[in-house]
Amino acid sequence: MALSHPLTICLDFLSRLLNILGMLKPSEYQKAYETAKRELAELLTQQHKLEKRIVVVRKAIQTFASLCESEGTSIARSQEADYLLEHSSLADEIRTILSAHYPGWLPPSAVKAHLIRLGHDLSKYQNSQATIHMVLKRMYDSGEIQEVTLPEDGKKVYRRYGSKVPPPPSSPARKAMGG
């Protein structure tokens, strides 16, 4: 991967400065690189776990709010859950749901059910199921998610890629997934 010109200049300058100061020798660069690489992998794993947990807690908040409402118990709405609903696009929420269920596959109807459990009011869409299908199709066409057609009923199911970086559109992995 080619680095941008300003970034290359900055890295070159930093490398020279560290050499002048005697802070890092070339063999130490590799150790620092490997340490940073491991840390990034750990942080991405933690991020994935947090994303999954946030979905579970958001669903619990919605469930408890409904139970309280059915009993006539008044509660203060969750400002955090409301914030996420107001500041996330439908596509963002679908990404979150697919990430939270990785490595599982979800059909569009399950994605819709999860959106509702997160508190989304889908009544603003004339045909919410078609809208969800369209978002999933666009995400698949852009190489962001995987799509498989189930042989038993011909219905499509979707999931996010396992890492944060999906394979390029022409990769064998995408072709193997029906792309």
C-alpha positions in Angstrom: 0.0 0.0 0.0 1.4 3.3 -1.0 1.5 6.0 1.6 0.5 9.6 0.9 3.4 12.0 0.3 2.9 14.1 3.5 2.7 10.9 5.5 5.8 9.5 4.0 7.7 12.8 4.7 6.5 12.7 8.3 7.5 9.1 8.8 10.9 9.7 7.2 11.4 12.7 9.5 10.4 10.7 12.6 12.7 7.9 11.6 15.6 10.3 11.2 14.9 12.1 14.5 14.7 8.8 16.4 18.0 7.7 14.8 19.6 11.0 15.8 18.4 10.7 19.3 19.5 7.1 19.4 16.1 6.0 20.6 15.5 3.2 18.1 17.9 1.1 16.2 16.7 -0.7 13.0 16.1 -4.0 14.8 14.0 -2.1 17.4 11.8 -0.7 14.6 10.7 -4.2 13.9 10.0 -4.9 17.5 8.0 -1.7 17.8 6.1 -2.5 14.6 5.2 -6.0 15.9 4.1 -4.6 19.2 1.9 -2.0 17.5 0.5 -4.6 15.2 -0.5 -6.9 18.1 -2.0 -4.0 20.0 -4.2 -3.1 16.9 -5.4 -6.7 16.6 -6.3 -6.7 20.4 -8.1 -3.3 20.1 -10.1 -4.5 17.1 -11.1 -7.6 19.0 -12.2 -5.5 22.0 -14.1 -3.2 19.7 -16.0 -6.1 18.1 -16.9 -7.5 21.6 -18.1 -4.0 22.7 -20.2 -3.6 19.5 -21.8 -7.0 20.2 -22.5 -6.1 23.9 -23.9 -2.7 22.9 -26.5 -4.4 20.7 -27.5 -6.8 23.5 -27.8 -4.0 26.0 -29.8 -1.8 23.6 -32.2 -4.7 23.0 -32.5 -5.3 26.8 -33.3 -1.6 27.3 -36.1 -1.8 24.7 -37.5 -5.0 26.3 -37.5 -3.6 29.8 -39.0 -0.3 28.7 -41.9 -2.3 27.0 -42.4 -4.4 30.1 -42.4 -1.3 32.4 -44.9 0.4 30.0 -47.2 -2.7 30.0 -47.2 -2.6 33.9 -47.9 1.1 33.9 -44.5 1.9 35.5 -43.1 5.2 34.3 -39.4 5.3 33.4 -37.0 7.9 32.1 -36.0 7.1 28.5 -32.4 6.1 27.9 -30.7 9.2 26.5 -27.9 7.0 25.2 -30.2 4.7 23.4 -32.1 7.6 22.0 -28.9 9.2 20.8 -27.8 6.1 18.9 -31.3 5.9 17.3 -31.2 9.6 16.2 -27.6 9.7 15.0 -27.3 6.4 13.2 -28.4 5.8 9.6 -30.4 2.7 8.7 -27.2 1.3 7.0 -25.2 2.0 10.1 -27.6 0.1 12.2 -27.7 -2.8 9.8 -23.9 -2.9 9.9 -24.0 -3.0 13.7 -26.6 -5.9 13.7 -24.6 -7.9 11.2 -21.4 -7.3 13.1 -23.0 -8.4 16.4 -24.2 -11.6 14.8 -20.9 -12.5 13.1 -20.1 -15.3 12.1 -23.8 -16.0 11.8 -25.9 -15.3 8.7 -29.1 -13.3 8.8 -31.9 -13.1 6.3 -33.4 -9.6 5.7 -36.5 -10.5 7.8 -34.2 -11.2 10.8 -32.4 -7.9 10.2 -35.8 -6.1 10.3 -36.7 -7.9 13.6 -33.4 -6.8 15.2 -34.0 -3.2 14.0 -37.4 -3.2 15.7 -35.9 -4.7 18.9 -33.3 -1.9 18.9 -36.2 0.6 19.0 -36.4 1.6 15.3 -39.7 3.0 14.1 -39.8 1.5 10.6 -43.3 3.0 9.9 -41.6 6.0 8.2 -40.7 3.6 5.3 -43.5 2.8 2.8 -42.1 -0.7 2.5 -39.5 -1.3 5.3 -38.7 -4.8 4.2 -37.9 -3.6 0.6 -35.8 -0.8 2.1 -33.8 -3.2 4.2 -33.3 -5.5 1.1 -32.0 -2.5 -0.9 -29.6 -1.4 1.8 -28.2 -5.0 2.1 -27.9 -5.3 -1.7 -26.0 -2.0 -1.9 -23.7 -3.1 0.9 -23.1 -6.4 -0.9 -22.5 -4.7 -4.2 -19.9 -2.4 -2.6 -18.0 -5.5 -1.2 -18.9 -4.6 2.4 -20.8 -7.7 3.3 -21.2 -11.3 2.2 -24.3 -12.7 0.6 -25.3 -16.3 0.1 -28.4 -17.8 -1.5 -29.7 -20.8 0.5 -30.1 -23.8 -1.7 -33.2 -25.1 0.1 -35.4 -22.1 -0.5 -33.4 -19.7 -2.7 -33.5 -16.9 -0.1 -30.5 -14.7 0.5 -28.7 -14.4 3.8 -26.0 -11.8 4.8 -23.1 -11.3 7.1 -20.2 -8.9 7.7 -16.7 -10.0 6.9 -14.8 -11.3 9.8 -12.1 -8.6 9.8 -12.6 -4.9 9.5 -11.2 -5.0 6.0 -13.2 -7.0 3.4 -11.4 -8.8 0.6 -11.3 -6.9 -2.7 -14.2 -7.5 -5.0 -12.3 -9.8 -7.3 -10.9 -12.0 -4.6 -11.5 -15.8 -4.5 -13.3 -15.3 -1.1 -16.0 -13.1 -2.7 -16.4 -15.5 -5.7 -16.7 -18.4 -3.3 -19.5 -16.6 -1.5 -21.4 -16.2 -4.7 -20.0 -12.8 -5.7 
